[in-house]
Amino acid sequence: MDHRAGVYGGAPSSPSGETSDRVKTLLAVLLSLGAGAAVGAAAVAGVTAVVNPDTSAVEQSDQQPIDVLDYGTRG
């Protein structure tokens, strides 16, 4: 008489349909969150570009450059 099945249990069964549905739902939620984060980042970048379009422009001035090593002589 073989008692191994009683000691070790039966063979594992295939995943149930409920578990498969949970995995699909979790995957859909994670994909939605990832897509939402990407859309949010693009929106922030777009709003930043509209609010401050000259961030990469070079500003020019008629004033003399400040010598940061010459401490205390400016009035």
C-alpha positions as CSV (number, residue, x, y, z in Angstrom):
1,M,0.0,0.0,0.0
2,D,1.4,3.4,-1.0
3,H,0.8,6.2,1.6
4,R,2.8,8.9,-0.1
5,A,-0.3,10.7,-1.4
6,G,-1.5,11.0,2.2
7,V,1.8,12.4,3.4
8,Y,2.6,14.7,0.6
9,G,-0.9,15.6,-0.5
10,G,-2.3,15.3,-4.0
11,A,-1.0,16.8,-7.2
12,P,-1.4,20.6,-7.4
13,S,-4.5,21.6,-9.3
14,S,-4.6,24.2,-12.0
15,P,-5.4,27.8,-11.0
16,S,-9.1,28.5,-10.7
17,G,-10.9,31.0,-12.8
18,E,-11.4,33.3,-9.9
19,T,-7.6,33.6,-9.4
20,S,-7.1,34.2,-13.1
21,D,-9.6,37.0,-13.0
22,R,-7.9,38.6,-10.0
23,V,-4.6,38.5,-11.8
24,K,-6.2,40.1,-14.9
25,T,-7.8,42.8,-12.8
26,L,-4.5,43.5,-11.0
27,L,-2.7,43.8,-14.3
28,A,-5.3,46.1,-15.7
29,V,-5.1,48.3,-12.6
30,L,-1.3,48.5,-12.8
31,L,-1.4,49.3,-16.5
32,S,-3.9,52.0,-15.9
33,L,-1.8,53.6,-13.1
34,G,1.2,53.5,-15.3
35,A,-0.6,55.2,-18.2
36,G,-2.1,57.7,-15.8
37,A,1.4,58.6,-14.5
38,A,2.7,59.0,-18.0
39,V,-0.2,61.3,-18.9
40,G,0.3,63.3,-15.7
41,A,4.0,63.8,-16.4
42,A,3.2,65.0,-19.9
43,A,0.6,67.4,-18.6
44,V,3.0,68.8,-16.0
45,A,5.7,69.2,-18.7
46,G,3.2,70.9,-21.0
47,V,1.9,73.3,-18.3
48,T,5.5,74.2,-17.3
49,A,6.4,74.9,-20.9
50,V,3.3,77.2,-21.3
51,V,3.9,79.0,-18.0
52,N,7.6,79.6,-18.5
53,P,8.5,79.3,-22.2
54,D,11.8,81.1,-22.0
55,T,13.6,78.7,-19.7
56,S,16.1,77.7,-22.3
57,A,16.5,81.2,-23.8
58,V,19.8,83.1,-23.3
59,E,19.3,86.3,-21.4
60,Q,21.4,89.3,-22.4
61,S,22.0,92.4,-20.3
62,D,23.8,95.7,-20.7
63,Q,25.2,95.5,-17.2
64,Q,28.8,94.4,-16.5
65,P,29.2,90.8,-15.3
66,I,29.5,90.4,-11.6
67,D,32.9,89.1,-10.4
68,V,31.9,86.7,-7.6
69,L,35.5,86.6,-6.4
70,D,35.6,90.3,-5.8
71,Y,33.8,90.3,-2.4
72,G,32.6,93.5,-0.7
73,T,33.6,96.2,-3.2
74,R,30.2,96.6,-4.8
75,G,28.1,99.4,-3.6
